[in-house]
Amino acid sequence: MFEKIINKIKGWWKSMFDYNKIITDFGLDTETSKEMLDAIQEWSRIFNGNEPWIDETKVSLHVGKTMCERVAKAVTIEFKSKCDDEFIDSIFQKFLRNIRKNTESGIGKSCMFFKPVYENGKMNVTTIQADKFIPIKFDDTGNLLGAIFIDQIINGNNVYTRLEYDELKDNILIIRNIAYKGKKNGVILSNKIDLHSVEKWKNIEEESAIENIDRLLGGFFKMNNSNNVDNNSPLGVPIFHNAVDTLKEIDKQFSRILWEYEGSELAIDIDESMLEVVGTNDDGTPKYKYPKGKERLYRKLNGMNDESKGKWNIFSPEIRDNPMFNGLNELLRQAEIQSGLQVGTLCKAELIEKTATEIKTGKQDYYVTVSDIQTQLQYAFDDLIYGIYVLCKLYGIPVNNNYHVTYDWDDSILVDKEKVQTQSLVERNAQIIDDVQYIMETRKYTEEEAIAFIENIQKRKAKYQPQQDDEVDEE
């Protein structure tokens, strides 16, 4: 089914970006297949709520997007990270404000690139989604060595496109730029133009190089799962990829439910002789008057002459919503299992009987899914911070050479926080652990933070204790 979906967008992708033209213009031999690029475009459509199987007879629940939202929350909840260099950390923390939104896009489109940019005296991080760059070259371990990034400006019907190719070779980063002008409703890469003819790009060099670096400048996030679109590709697939067929059935089932409600809507069939004629329609047929505000309720029928039924009849069939909703719930459960989610993330888990072992296994599977995503994000963040560091050195911004980054990912999916706090309190009261260890376990503090926290509490007590003692003496 997924192959059929892919075929629907190939013509559109061809008109937008001529893949062969891009490769030829840069003189490249890419390691990312066209099938993989087409798949990324299709995943992007599903993530953006433009599912290709939806037509005028179907309504989508957009479960693929919802799936990404739920998982992104689990991945980033209570996430904290800090770089000990003040300037680098200021850029990093600003970037992290959108970590949940960026994570949604990354797991919904299979990959993402976090690119540091120094422009007009300011450092920022640009988030480039999977459908806006082309991975070109990898090393044997799957690290990205070359990619084409797409930057566009739309002015009326004109589209200006800048393609930037970054390649790491022998510890030298080579950057090349090509600009095009095309039409919004036509061929995007129609004509090559001078890069500096566009105001926004006038200060960008057509070709440059940065020496003595060991990776691309930016963080490359990719899903760490098996790729059955292209077995040779180091790229992963979106979290909902294995459930695409099920997502289609979910939308079909949901549309059936809506039709069931619409088809069984209360109505009164009434003979035309019971209605007052108030004029004629444009086609010459009689125009009837219905009770004001009740036009939707009445349905005019000709010749209800069956005396046993009379001149009107109430249409109110029984709604079969329960079995249909149960079927929808089962489809949601299947989508959860296929995507590595815990049962109950999308479906109503209380309607499904499960043993304690099944519940524990489901939590563990979901923990692995979330943990894998967190690991890949951390790799990308490390590379992003390295890119910020290199740009700082290039532009003379003073930063520490030996900076250090800490990460704290929440593990509440597998660990019950209330049980941990209760157990820690029991151990503290029994003097098995001290106050420092108790604060570390219940508040997720480091040892230094826990010690500082306790010292502040003790200072506060010492400050107010004498005053309380004096008040007691006066009494």
C-alpha positions in Angstrom: 0.0 0.0 0.0 2.8 2.4 0.9 4.4 1.9 -2.5 1.1 3.0 -4.2 1.1 6.1 -2.0 4.6 7.0 -3.0 3.7 6.8 -6.7 1.1 9.5 -6.2 3.7 12.2 -5.3 6.5 11.4 -7.7 5.2 13.8 -10.3 4.8 16.6 -7.8 8.3 16.0 -6.4 9.7 16.0 -9.9 8.2 19.4 -10.7 9.3 20.8 -7.3 12.9 19.6 -7.3 14.4 17.8 -10.2 16.6 15.3 -8.2 18.8 14.4 -11.2 19.3 18.1 -12.0 20.4 18.8 -8.5 22.9 16.0 -8.5 24.2 16.9 -11.9 24.6 20.6 -11.1 26.7 19.8 -8.0 28.5 16.9 -9.8 27.6 14.4 -7.0 27.2 10.7 -6.6 24.6 10.4 -3.9 24.1 7.5 -1.4 20.4 8.4 -0.8 18.1 6.8 -3.3 15.3 8.5 -5.0 12.9 6.0 -3.4 14.0 7.2 -0.1 13.6 10.9 -1.0 10.1 10.2 -2.3 9.2 8.4 0.9 10.3 11.4 3.0 8.0 13.6 1.0 5.2 11.2 1.6 5.8 10.9 5.3 5.8 14.7 5.4 2.3 14.8 3.9 1.0 12.3 6.5 2.7 14.3 9.3 1.2 17.6 7.9 -2.3 16.1 7.9 -2.5 15.7 4.1 -3.0 11.9 4.0 -3.1 10.7 0.4 -5.9 8.2 1.1 -8.4 11.0 2.1 -11.0 12.0 -0.4 -14.5 13.6 -0.2 -15.9 10.4 1.3 -13.4 10.1 4.2 -12.4 12.1 7.2 -9.0 11.7 8.8 -8.3 11.5 12.6 -4.6 12.4 11.7 -3.4 9.7 14.0 0.1 9.8 12.5 0.5 13.4 13.7 -1.1 12.6 17.1 1.3 9.7 17.5 4.2 12.1 17.0 2.8 14.6 19.5 2.4 12.0 22.2 5.8 10.4 21.8 7.5 13.9 21.6 6.0 14.7 25.0 7.3 11.5 26.5 10.7 12.1 25.0 11.2 15.7 26.1 9.2 15.8 29.4 11.4 17.4 32.1 14.4 17.2 29.8 17.3 19.4 31.0 20.6 20.1 29.4 23.4 22.7 30.0 26.7 23.6 28.6 29.3 25.1 31.0 30.3 27.7 28.5 28.0 30.7 29.0 27.8 31.9 25.4 27.4 28.5 23.9 24.7 27.7 26.5 22.8 30.9 25.8 22.5 29.8 22.1 21.7 26.2 23.1 19.0 27.1 25.6 17.3 29.4 23.1 17.2 26.5 20.7 15.8 24.1 23.3 12.7 26.3 23.7 11.2 24.5 20.7 12.6 21.0 21.5 9.2 19.3 21.7 7.9 20.8 18.5 11.2 19.9 16.7 11.1 16.4 18.1 7.6 15.9 16.7 8.8 16.8 13.2 11.9 14.7 13.5 10.1 11.5 14.5 7.3 12.2 12.0 9.5 12.8 9.0 12.4 10.4 9.9 15.2 12.9 10.3 16.1 16.5 10.9 19.2 18.8 10.9 20.0 21.5 13.4 22.2 24.0 11.7 24.0 26.9 13.5 24.1 30.2 11.5 26.1 33.3 12.2 24.4 36.3 10.4 24.5 40.1 11.0 26.5 39.7 14.2 24.1 37.1 15.7 24.2 33.4 16.3 21.1 31.3 15.8 20.1 27.7 15.2 18.0 26.9 12.1 16.0 23.7 12.2 15.8 22.1 8.8 13.1 19.4 8.4 13.6 16.2 6.4 11.8 17.5 3.3 14.1 20.6 3.1 17.4 18.9 2.8 18.9 15.9 1.0 21.4 13.6 2.8 24.1 12.8 0.2 27.0 11.0 1.8 27.6 8.9 4.9 30.6 7.1 6.5 30.6 3.4 7.3 28.9 4.0 10.7 26.1 6.1 9.3 27.5 9.5 10.2 26.4 12.2 7.8 29.3 13.5 5.7 27.5 15.5 3.0 24.1 17.1 2.6 22.2 19.6 0.4 20.2 22.2 2.3 17.3 24.0 0.7 16.6 27.7 1.3 13.7 29.4 -0.5 12.2 32.9 -1.0 8.8 33.3 -2.5 7.9 36.6 -4.2 4.5 36.5 -5.9 4.6 33.6 -8.4 8.4 33.6 -8.4 10.4 31.2 -6.3 14.1 31.8 -5.5 15.9 28.7 -4.3 19.4 28.4 -2.8 20.9 25.0 -2.6 23.9 24.7 -0.2 26.0 21.6 -0.4 28.2 20.8 2.6 30.7 18.0 2.5 33.3 16.9 5.0 36.5 15.5 3.4 39.9 15.0 5.0 38.9 17.2 8.0 37.9 20.0 5.6 34.4 21.3 5.3 33.7 22.4 1.7 30.6 24.6 1.2 29.1 25.3 -2.2 26.0 27.3 -3.2 23.9 27.4 -6.3 20.8 29.7 -6.8 17.8 29.2 -9.1 14.7 31.1 -10.1 11.5 29.3 -10.9 7.7 29.5 -10.8 5.5 28.5 -7.8 3.1 26.6 -10.1 5.8 25.4 -12.5 9.4 24.2 -12.4 11.1 25.4 -9.2 14.7 25.0 -10.5 14.0 26.4 -13.9 17.0 28.8 -14.4 20.3 29.2 -12.6 20.9 32.8 -11.4 23.7 34.7 -9.8 23.7 34.0 -6.0 24.3 37.6 -5.2 21.4 38.9 -7.3 19.1 38.0 -4.3 19.4 40.6 -1.5 19.3 38.0 1.3 22.1 36.0 -0.2 24.4 38.8 -1.3 27.0 38.2 1.4 27.1 34.4 0.9 30.2 33.0 -0.9 29.6 30.7 -3.8 32.3 28.4 -2.4 34.2 28.3 0.8 36.1 25.9 3.1 36.7 25.4 6.8 39.7 23.4 7.9 40.5 21.3 10.9 37.0 20.1 11.8 35.9 16.5 12.2 32.1 16.7 11.3 29.5 18.8 9.6 28.6 22.0 11.4 25.3 21.0 12.9 23.4 18.2 14.5 21.9 15.4 12.4 19.0 13.6 14.1 17.6 10.4 12.5 15.3 7.7 13.7 17.2 4.6 14.8 14.9 1.9 13.3 15.0 -0.5 10.5 14.5 1.0 7.0 12.4 -1.3 4.7 12.0 1.4 2.0 15.8 1.2 1.3 17.7 -1.5 3.1 21.0 0.1 2.1 20.2 3.6 3.5 21.5 4.6 7.0 18.4 6.7 7.4 15.5 5.4 9.6 11.8 5.7 9.1 9.1 7.7 11.0 7.6 6.2 14.1 4.3 5.5 12.2 5.8 4.0 9.1 5.0 0.3 10.0 1.4 1.4 10.8 0.6 3.3 7.6 -1.8 0.6 6.3 -3.5 0.6 9.7 -3.8 4.4 9.7 -5.7 4.2 6.4 -8.1 1.7 8.0 -8.5 3.9 11.1 -9.7 6.8 8.9 -12.0 4.5 6.9 -13.5 3.2 10.2 -13.9 6.7 11.6 -15.6 7.8 8.4 -18.0 4.9 8.7 -18.9 6.1 12.2 -19.6 9.6 11.1 -21.8 8.2 8.3 -23.6 6.0 10.8 -24.5 9.1 12.8 -25.5 11.1 9.8 -27.5 8.3 8.2 -29.4 7.6 11.4 -30.2 11.3 12.1 -33.8 11.8 13.3 -36.1 12.9 10.5 -39.9 13.1 9.8 -41.1 11.9 6.4 -44.2 13.9 5.6 -46.6 13.7 2.6 -46.5 16.9 0.5 -50.3 17.3 1.0 -49.6 18.1 4.6 -47.4 21.1 3.6 -48.5 24.6 2.6 -47.5 25.7 -0.9 -46.0 29.2 -0.7 -44.7 29.7 -4.3 -42.7 27.9 -7.0 -39.0 27.1 -7.3 -36.8 28.1 -10.2 -37.5 24.8 -11.9 -41.3 25.3 -11.7 -41.9 22.8 -8.9 -44.0 23.8 -5.9 -42.2 25.6 -3.0 -43.4 24.3 0.4 -43.4 26.0 3.8 -41.8 24.1 6.7 -41.9 24.9 10.4 -39.4 27.7 11.0 -36.0 26.4 12.2 -37.1 22.8 11.5 -36.3 22.5 7.8 -33.6 20.0 8.4 -36.0 17.7 10.4 -38.6 17.2 7.7 -38.2 15.2 4.5 -41.0 15.7 1.9 -42.2 12.5 0.2 -44.7 12.2 -2.6 -47.8 10.1 -2.3 -47.8 8.6 1.2 -51.2 7.1 0.6 -50.7 4.0 2.7 -53.5 4.5 5.3 -51.7 2.2 7.8 -48.8 4.7 7.9 -50.8 7.9 7.6 -49.4 11.1 6.2 -46.2 11.2 8.1 -43.6 8.8 9.6 -40.8 9.2 12.1 -37.4 8.0 10.9 -35.2 7.2 13.9 -33.2 4.0 13.4 -31.0 2.5 16.2 -27.4 3.7 16.1 -24.8 0.9 15.9 -22.0 3.1 17.4 -20.7 0.8 20.2 -19.5 -2.1 17.9 -18.1 0.5 15.5 -16.2 2.4 18.2 -14.9 -1.0 19.5 -13.5 -1.7 16.0 -11.9 1.7 15.9 -10.3 1.1 19.3 -8.8 -2.2 18.2 -7.3 -0.5 15.1 -5.8 2.2 17.3 -4.3 -0.6 19.5 -2.8 -2.3 16.5 -1.2 1.0 15.3 0.3 1.4 18.8 1.9 -2.0 18.7 3.2 -1.6 15.2 4.8 1.8 16.2 6.3 0.7 19.5 3.9 2.7 21.6 2.5 1.6 24.9 -1.1 0.4 24.6 -3.3 3.3 25.9 -1.3 6.0 24.2 -4.0 6.3 21.5 -6.7 3.7 22.3 -8.9 3.3 25.4 -6.9 0.8 27.3 -9.6 0.1 29.8 -11.6 -1.6 27.1 -8.8 -4.1 26.5 -8.1 -7.0 28.9 -4.4 -7.3 29.7 -2.3 -9.3 32.2 0.2 -7.7 34.5 3.0 -9.2 32.3 1.5 -7.6 29.2 1.3 -4.3 30.9 4.9 -4.5 32.0 6.1 -5.6 28.6 4.2 -2.7 26.9 5.9 -0.2 29.2 9.3 -1.7 28.5 8.7 -1.6 24.7 7.6 2.0 24.9 10.6 2.9 27.1 12.9 1.4 24.5 11.2 3.5 21.8 11.5 6.7 23.8 15.1 5.9 24.9 16.3 5.3 21.4 14.9 8.7 20.3 16.5 10.4 23.3 19.9 8.9 22.4 19.7 10.0 18.8 18.7 13.5 19.9 21.6 13.7 22.3 24.1 12.7 19.5 22.6 15.5 17.4 22.8 18.0 20.3 26.5 17.2 20.8 27.2 17.8 17.1 25.1 21.0 17.2 27.1 22.4 20.1 30.3 21.5 18.4 29.1 23.5 15.3 28.3 26.5 17.5 31.8 26.2 19.0 33.5 26.2 15.6 31.5 29.2 14.4 32.4 31.1 17.6 36.1 30.4 16.8 35.7 31.5 13.2 34.1 34.8 14.1 36.3 35.6 17.1 33.7 35.0 19.8 35.6 33.9 23.0 34.5 30.4 24.2 36.0 27.6 26.3 38.0 25.1 24.3 37.2 22.3 26.8 33.4 22.9 27.2 31.3 20.3 28.9 27.6 19.4 28.3 25.3 17.6 30.7 22.0 15.9 29.8 19.1 14.8 32.1 16.4 12.7 30.4 13.2 11.8 32.4 12.5 8.1 32.9 9.0 8.3 34.3 7.6 6.0 31.6 9.2 3.0 33.3 9.7 4.3 36.8 6.8 5.3 39.1 7.9 8.5 40.7 5.5 8.2 43.7 6.9 4.7 44.5 10.5 6.0 44.2 9.7 8.9 46.6 8.0 6.6 49.1 10.8 4.0 49.0 13.4 6.7 49.4 11.6 8.2 52.4 11.4 4.8 54.1 15.2 4.3 53.5 15.9 7.8 54.8 13.8 7.3 58.0 15.6 4.0 58.5 18.9 5.8 58.1 19.9 3.6 55.1 20.5 6.8 53.0 21.3 10.3 54.1 19.6 13.6 53.3 21.8 14.2 50.3 21.0 10.9 48.7 17.3 11.4 49.4 17.2 14.7 47.6 19.2 13.3 44.7 16.7 10.4 44.2 13.5 12.4 44.7 14.4 15.6 43.0 16.8 14.4 40.3 19.5 16.7 41.6 23.2 16.1 41.2 25.2 15.5 44.4 26.5 19.1 44.2 23.0 20.5 43.7 21.6 18.4 46.6 24.3 19.5 49.0 23.7 23.2 48.0 20.0 22.7 48.5 20.4 21.2 52.0 22.9 24.0 53.0 20.4 26.7 51.9 17.6 25.0 53.9 19.9 24.9 57.0 20.9 28.5 56.6 17.3 29.6 56.3 16.4 27.6 59.5 19.4 29.2 61.3 18.2 32.6 60.3 14.7 32.3 61.6 15.3 29.9 64.6 16.7 32.6 67.0 13.7 34.9 66.4 11.3 32.0 67.1 13.3 31.2 70.4 13.1 34.8 71.5 9.3 34.9 71.0 9.0 31.8 73.2 11.2 33.3 76.0 9.0 36.5 76.0 6.0 34.4 76.6 
